């Protein structure tokens, strides 16, 4: 087993506790089998969950297993020892190449994948074959492979040109080819419509997913802070202590940021933004202001406060009465265009997620509990949405939820009347037809009676 400290950024998959436990348990079970002949449960070794590399090339997320009979064959027929088996299976999570083989082409007549590692046996890279037809993916073989056949054909080059390659580690492939004496056609990585998964693209994708998860976790934290008074801390590389993020009040913390932003956007007569949009923007600003803390160095200002500039937002950091760093404000006046783009990007990406909507709901709760927008102010700012009276045909009418909702209710009632009218028309037509039918029956009956008398 390789030392996990040496994996670093070269691995596409974080070493989770679950994966570590799986690999440790597999190694113990493998050693017991090799040294003492003790078989695993059901004669089946469990290697771990499907690696991300294989998931991204089409495999299901299941357990990856290996029958004892295969281990025995790998040891007796192919001559692999404990370390070679352990290291090569560990490298399922960080392979050099992955090839896809259909039923017709594979020896075991099932869909399979050949995973090539940078673990070598007698100067040949160890390849692992997985049967991917079953719910539990079985390893069917593992051995060193010579890819130059008797005819002189380079199988790596042939398979790649045939479109069978599903993944390549573009950072290792040249050195790997030099050692194995094969030629991977690197030009296919640079074609216009190239869809081959590479190590670089997978790392970027995993980084994006990781950042996405971190963003959502921070949003959930912010909602908890506002709802329950939780406190979280974040580090800045140039400050000598953690920055506390707390709910606070109108003069500090997240409530202060909400008060400042809402008054700036809604009550400012030059802007008078719709309250719902202002709440969304404020939710995004809260996220950006807190997310900034560890993204750039803190710069000391003349006021004695520190400022962190990132994505058009300046996060202002000061100290509370106990000398601890806290967020005291934000600013976007110097870079309004960039700040607006950043705010809109957060809303576009996360606006419908439960995590963002959690912040949004708590922003609304803060506005209500601190009376940041008094009812009278709300009315004057947005008569379409709040209680008011209007005159219609000489009569005064109440719109309890604003003119817009009143209009909607009127349309609903009109639609209901139209639907009712349509139903009445349909019923009338049905009765007319039924009357005509009965009248025709009566005429026929009278005609038959007269005919019998005659």
Secondary structure, DSSP 8 states (H G I E B T S, - for coil): ---GGGTGGG-SS---HHHHHHHHHHHHHHHHHHHH----GGGEEEEEE--HHHHHTT--S-EEEEEHHHHHHHHHTT---HHHHHHHHHGGGG-SEEEEE-TTTSTTSS-EEEEEEEEEETTEEEEEEEE-SSSSEEEEEEEEE--B-TT--BHHHHHHHTT-EEEE-TTTHHHHHHHHT----GGGGGSTT---EEHHHHHHHHHHHHHHHHHHHHHHHHHHHHHH---EEE--TTSSS-EEE---BTTBHHHHHHHHHHIIIII-TTT---HHHHHHHHHHHHHHHHHGGGTS--EE-TTS-EEEEETTEEEEEEE-TTS-EEEEEEE-STTHHHHHHHHHHHHHHHTTSHHHHHHHHHHHHHHHHTTSS-HHHHHHH-TTTS-EEEEETTEEEEETTHHHHHHHHHHHHHHHHHHHHHHHHHHHHHHHHHHHHHHHHHHHHHHHHHHHH-
